[in-house]
Amino acid sequence: MTISRRANDNWREVSKAASQEQDPEKLLKLVHELNEILERQEEARSELRRNF
């Protein structure tokens, strides 16, 4: 599995967990984690665009 594939699967897993979470504190942690994952993906895409 490639890095991008793992990252893609990971954000989906975190998103699914967040959609089912009932505890507000746990939900907030999941949302922060999801945001970090998506920001890293965007940074990686931006870097790829700059290198082409």
MARVEXZA-678985 format. One record per residue (C-alpha): residue in three letters; x, y, z negated. Coordinates in steps of 0.1 Angstrom, whole numbers, plus 5000, padded with zeros to 4 digits. Example, Ala and Ser with C-alpha at 12.3 -4.5 7.8 and 13.67 -1.06 7.14 Angstrom:
Ala512349554922;Ser513749894929;
//
This chain:
Met500050005000;Thr501450345009;Ile501750634984;Ser498850825001;Arg496650515000;Arg497350474962;Ala496650834956;Asn493450814977;Asp492350504957;Asn493250674924;Trp491150984930;Arg488250774939;Glu488650564907;Val488850874885;Ser485951034903;Lys483850734898;Ala484750714861;Ala483951084857;Ser480551044873;Gln479650774848;Glu481250934816;Gln478851044789;Asp481351174764;Pro481951544771;Glu485551534759;Lys486451224780;Leu484651384810;Leu486751694807;Lys489951484806;Leu488851294837;Val488051624855;His491451764846;Glu493151444858;Leu491151444891;Asn492051814896;Glu495751724892;Ile495551434916;Leu493851654943;Glu496351934938;Arg499251694942;Gln497651564974;Glu497151914988;Glu500752014979;Ala502051694998;Arg499851785028;Ser501052145028;Glu504652025027;Leu504151785056;Arg502652075077;Arg505652295069;Asn508052025081;Phe506351985115;
//
